[in-house]
Amino acid sequence: MKTIFVINPEAGQGKNIDALIDSINNTISKLKADAQIYITKSIGDAEEYVKNFCEKFGAARFIACGGDGTLSEVLNGAIETKGTEIGVIPIGTGNDFCRNFDKASGFSDIEGQLKGEAVECDAIKFSTKEKIGYCVNMFNIGFDCNVADLTQEMKKKPFVSGSLAYFLSILITLIKKKGSDLKIEIDGKPAHNGKLLLTSLANGCYCGGGIKSNPLASIKDGFINVNIIKNLTRSKFISLLPHYMKGTIHNVRGVEKYISTKSCQNITVTPNKGKMRICIDGEIIDAEKTQFEIVHNAFKFVLPYSEVADASKVPELV
């Protein structure tokens, strides 16, 4: 199967892109692999390129070189073509999907990406009035989305790295304490109606560059993991934030008064006023009523051969 490395030159603020291209070309030459490089030109170009390639030439292995946004674009371009495989070399600022595997560092192995095995993973399909698409990792609405939105602006400032930008954005968003006013239905039943701090609809466990917001999520169990966090006071949120970030929130005594967590297959979220902002794998859209559904074993995801060599199986999820 042909392999195409789809490189986002803006990922990770564009650092070390030339070195990555040289390393990929050298590995292709060394292995005499049937592979090539495509460098994206703008947001959305990865999806368009992959879709057009599949329509013209059929299935291939596409390795997204970027963050979760680039991986999501590649997924959306490839998912309708049977036999395609997608992988990722994580050079973005978040790289959260890879964190669902216990050897995330192995994804930078270019030779491993060419020789690796592909395993089935879930995805979340979403439908709005304007768009239908797929999410590889997580949707965030409310506080988390507001943080992600501000982080994109903070990263444009000099000397502000991805992790620092995210931390500063949390502080600023906490001061403003913006949330959302939503009606949420889970598997056809009412689950919430009114103001909340945030909700996350997760396939994977992590968001924001390593925050384990949904520790009960799994990328292969056939369910969406949903967090609904009430409109907390600032002091209560600050006290819970360390546990939320580390994935230990459910160990806090009495936390069920503030957070509801469920696993489901279908969710409908409707803003009570106007539109809501939704962060989809790090990319943000404005939407009205939106439906979400799990697609079990939606795509084949490439694990570098070093990830499965020891046990010849999918690595344990973190």
Helices and strands as residue ranges (DSSP letters): E 3-7, G 11-14, H 17-31, E 35-39, H 45-57, E 61-66, H 68-78, E 85-90, G 97-100, G 104-108, H 110-115, E 117-127, E 132-135, E 138-142, H 143-154, H 162-176, E 180-186, E 189-196, E 198-202, E 224-229, H 234-246, G 249-251, G 255-257, E 259-264, E 266-271, E 276-280, E 283-287, E 290-303, H 305-308
